[in-house]
């Protein structure tokens, strides 16, 4: 269970082509679009208002920069691995090379939480905005068809429908899926740019003053009237001031999650050694710039205090411009954003299971390819699995499981870079993470801190999920491992 795959073997697998392999159709631009498609969801439109109203005020733009830096630590580590080992398995494959088969299985199983449940989470929210769009045309779905039984409804029907439609698109082919994703990305980025361009001229500088709202506790701390213990005990931390900017960065960290999905498409990239780092780092840079400009305009259009408890803060801010037509466009953009996120998450999950199946750790059905060279049976299985979660499980429960699964994967990739630099320093690295081990260590610290901020229930569910995965590994995966058969056969 501790056998490791050599980097040479992984590189050889990555270079395979022809029948029985994934088709290389993605350019560097397509990979960047894939990353932007996964990152920019409705988090930009909802989390910005929450973080500004409750934590950072106009300084929320600084929080976006801090969150981006935190994500960049993990992003740089992903970029090194993705250029070095351009295989579809993402963090699963990287762990196989650095920490052995058992840890690879753990991370592969964990990625189900990130990709499959992220798709379910976003699909569940997608239905609410879809219903909002229907209202514009005078139609509306009954509440019973918008939530599952645990939330007082019957089933989230639109969520199930969108998961099924996108799964069918993925079965048709990666090139077709990439085209649809590119269109969705262009649409949502265009509206974000339109919001920035049209809103800029209506910015009121008074709304940016004070830039960092005063934290009463920080003032008392400076004056020596309270100690650090009281500062935290009395709940001052995070209520504006410098601590509020940091707390907002923690909230906004999750608006960047998704860039790692680019690495799952490594075997479908035309030039992965060059394209993977461009896709990962490029999408992070583009999204950071858009997020900072967006938050600057949003907090300049209206006082940050009006966003507290507002379900649609973007519409509230933009109402001050007089361009009311864009409110409907924003709804369409959020739907487009959600759709591209679901598409990329479903693609990512199927590629991870494809790789695990090729390694023998999962049944062969997960690596069977269609004539169009797509793992259609995996897409079909996850269409059913994700649809059930999207249609019946509460969104909040799904969201926390996605977060903890994602951060766990980030941590192991950061550790993996350090391990492989020590054990295989001479391996070809088309892209190298700078300042190793400092960058990877900072990445681990950021991820662990974010994980620590999640509810205890998330840790309990992670433990249960991992226990199920371990049982499956020992019941099936370990016995059918291709690497184990190869190594022990030589012995």
ABEGO torsion letter per residue (X at the ends): XABBBBAAAAAAAAABBEBGBBBBABBAAAAAAAAAAAABBAAAAAAAAAAAAAAAEAAAAAAAAAAAAAAAAAAAAAAAAAAABBBAAEAAAAAAAAAEAAAAAAAAAAAAAAAAAAAAAAAAAAAAAAAAAAAAAGBBBBAAAABBAAAGBABBAAAAAAAAAAAAAAAAEAAAAAAAAAAAAAAAAAAAAAAAAAAAAABBAAAAOBABBBBAAAAAAAAGABBAAAAAAAGABGBEEAAAAAAAAAAAAAAABGAAAAAAAAAABABAAAAAAAAAAAAAAAAAAAAAAAAAAAAAABBAAAABGBABAAAAAAAAAGBAAAAAAAAAAAAAAAAAAAAAAAAAAAAAAAAAAAAGABBAAAABBBAAGBBAAAAAAAAAAAAAAAAABBAAAAAAAAAAAAAAAAAAAAAAAAAAAAABAABBBABBBBGOAAAAAAAAAAAAAAAAABBAAAAAAAAAAAAAAAAAAAAAAAAABAAAAAAAAAX
